[in-house]
Amino acid sequence: MSPIALVARSEFLRRIRSKWFIATTLLAPLLTIAIVVVPVVAITASGGDEVTREVAVRDETGRLADALAEEAPESVLFLRTGAPADSLRAQVLRGDLDAVLVLPADLLTGEARARYLSRSGGGLTLQSELRGAVRSVVRAERARLAGAGDEVLEVLDAPTALDFVTVRDEGDAAGGAEIGFLIANVLGLLVYIAVLLYGAMVMRGVIEEKTNRIVEVVVSSVRPFDLLMGKVLGIGAVGLLQLAAWGVLLFALNLAAAPILAALLGPDVAPPVAGAPGAMPTAGAPSELPFDPGAIAAVLTPGLLVSFVLFFLGGYLLFASLFAAVGSMVDTEADAQSLQVPVILPIIVPLLFLPYVVDQPESALSVGLSLFPLSSPVLMVVRMSVASVPLWQVLLALALLAVAFVGAVWVAARIYRVGILMTGKKASFRDLARWVREAA
Amino acid sequence: MPSALRLDSVTKRYGQTLAVDRVSFTAEPGRLFGLLGPNGAGKTSTIRMIAHITAPDSGTVTLGGEPVSPATQRRMGYLPEERGLYRKMKVGEQLVYLGQLKGMGAHEAETAARRWLDRFGASGWYGKKVEELSKGMQQKVQFVATVMHDPALVILDEPFSGLDPLNADVLQETVAELREAGRTVLFASHRMEQVEQLCDDLCLIAGGRVILAGSLREVRQRFGRDTASLEFDGDAGFLDGLERAGAVRILSRSAHAATLRLAEGTDARDVLRAALDSGADVDRFEVHTPPLAEIFRESVSGAAARA
């Protein structure tokens, strides 16, 4: 076995057997699921005693109250009243009423605004439900006033659907846009977290070897470059294994989540897995799962998954070698804090562009950022999730990333070979430049 | 495969500092070679070039006639002064890994690790994590890692520091065996009494330069028999008298014994006479070469004066 392979194997085995690895591999998916499931369970569990609001309706038009009572949201009980607005307001203030909905006479002509008076303003969900109910009732009444018959009203109520279809080589994905945005964010964040997590692991490993003084024994057996590469590759394999394990576990837990929720909440409750009920009222997925697995599969194509792995690896290799260089320059992790800023910054900055790239995947800036090697690991995957990226751009980004990686390793190895043998003295940037220049 | 280690005019610079300045010496197989020098003399810099961790700016280092390389690294065992192990790793696993880095097969490394641990009465440690071991135990493991691949050249940098006397004896025995077996042993230290006791040849460096080199006997002879040791019963005042007169320099003294370096022109008999004249009973009187520590001190300060 070559020295690099020996070092990589030892690093890999040592880490995957550690308690840390086993704990994080198992706990992270459980935690992720818990973050999603616990609020749902909690909200649904308390759903039985959800308060019904008593809302007094003062209908000055005299034509809307009946229709409105039919459109009332589940949590609202409309009470018709003729009391003057001032006294109703006083009752709300005293707490005798939860709220008052005032529908002025001129509402139908569009010259006045409906008002909802309450002490708390109502939650987001309630606001949107009320707005929808008032709007649809008013619209129907206006149409009727304009002489529209029942057929016209029916036609008006008929659903108007607009599907966003993303055209891809692998096949068209209907309704994939929202899921595309979501996947773009998840994958982008994942690359970012993974590069940072495993890059920092490389740095800690280097510092550990240095403070342990084992490094001098090791480099009397293998070249520092081999030690560096072995370490980076071994920990990279740890990262891939952990990401794969997380993927499989999350998938399995997600499959298990629906039956578990059903068991927890009773069979008659439809389990909305992602987010609180109503948080995504527009999702409109026909299935009980938050997202239609078919739609996810349409975005999360094998091509995207392969690219995700490649860009993660490329970004990891690039930044991990720089992290190793930082680790070799210091004696303790505390000393590394300030030195790792120049390494972490190029990982964080692309993240700030993530929303922009999701929004404008085809702009020149987005294309440029997804090709530039310091930002491509995060942003190319993001772009690929929301747009159809030509293959040549993906390959170009990977090639540029490979070039950047070779350059980073070249510099890092030179710093590393000197740094690992230095103790006590803090290296200045001028020292670093000399190490890189002089390495023989 | 006995292999001599040969340094020829090796020079190494770090920035503006000349760490090693045209150092040449040869360490022969079957002999224990002592590399001596005060802290900062360039010992570690020299050793790192021998171990092919760093490369000299000029000059050559050869082992068995072959320039040092990754291949010669496999025929060396290096125990650095600052040493450590992977704390979370088990002793056996660690030794096998370090053995494999030296080119051993996994099975071969395991056998060697077990044999050496047995040898040090440490067979029970194989499955233990390093962090569970005491400092002295860890040092034994480090020594095993240094010699388990049966290297032609063994480099030991201050190997005795931190060892209790019992373990020091075990180590000394093992080093003697390596010498018997025809290995080349390079022993770096600033502890003169150990070097005097163990080494066949020595090389003294200071300020990156060789100040003194040769076999232990040659070096001693070069300094002549200008040191007197005596044991006596009585008033020690005569020692102060001799020193005040500039006839001797007192290297060490206790209530009833002293070692004196004779100034030029002072005869050993003058010392004996002074002792007897003071009325002391002299139990022992011996004239010999100066102790290595004294040679070392004198050579270093002499070199500093010349520089």
HADDOCK unambig.tbl for C-alpha pairs under 7 A between the chains (distance, minus, plus):
assign (segid A and resid 3 and name CA) (segid B and resid 101 and name CA) 6.48 0.50 0.50
assign (segid A and resid 212 and name CA) (segid B and resid 84 and name CA) 4.99 0.50 0.50
assign (segid A and resid 212 and name CA) (segid B and resid 85 and name CA) 6.33 0.50 0.50
assign (segid A and resid 213 and name CA) (segid B and resid 82 and name CA) 6.09 0.50 0.50
assign (segid A and resid 213 and name CA) (segid B and resid 83 and name CA) 5.07 0.50 0.50
assign (segid A and resid 213 and name CA) (segid B and resid 84 and name CA) 4.82 0.50 0.50
assign (segid A and resid 214 and name CA) (segid B and resid 83 and name CA) 5.98 0.50 0.50
assign (segid A and resid 214 and name CA) (segid B and resid 84 and name CA) 4.59 0.50 0.50
assign (segid A and resid 214 and name CA) (segid B and resid 85 and name CA) 5.18 0.50 0.50
assign (segid A and resid 214 and name CA) (segid B and resid 86 and name CA) 6.91 0.50 0.50
assign (segid A and resid 216 and name CA) (segid B and resid 80 and name CA) 7.00 0.50 0.50
assign (segid A and resid 217 and name CA) (segid B and resid 78 and name CA) 6.64 0.50 0.50
assign (segid A and resid 217 and name CA) (segid B and resid 80 and name CA) 6.94 0.50 0.50
assign (segid A and resid 219 and name CA) (segid B and resid 53 and name CA) 6.15 0.50 0.50
assign (segid A and resid 220 and name CA) (segid B and resid 51 and name CA) 5.66 0.50 0.50
assign (segid A and resid 220 and name CA) (segid B and resid 52 and name CA) 6.66 0.50 0.50
assign (segid A and resid 220 and name CA) (segid B and resid 53 and name CA) 5.69 0.50 0.50
assign (segid A and resid 220 and name CA) (segid B and resid 73 and name CA) 6.48 0.50 0.50
assign (segid A and resid 220 and name CA) (segid B and resid 78 and name CA) 6.93 0.50 0.50
assign (segid A and resid 221 and name CA) (segid B and resid 73 and name CA) 5.80 0.50 0.50
assign (segid A and resid 221 and name CA) (segid B and resid 74 and name CA) 6.58 0.50 0.50
assign (segid A and resid 221 and name CA) (segid B and resid 101 and name CA) 5.88 0.50 0.50
assign (segid A and resid 221 and name CA) (segid B and resid 102 and name CA) 5.74 0.50 0.50
assign (segid A and resid 222 and name CA) (segid B and resid 101 and name CA) 6.77 0.50 0.50
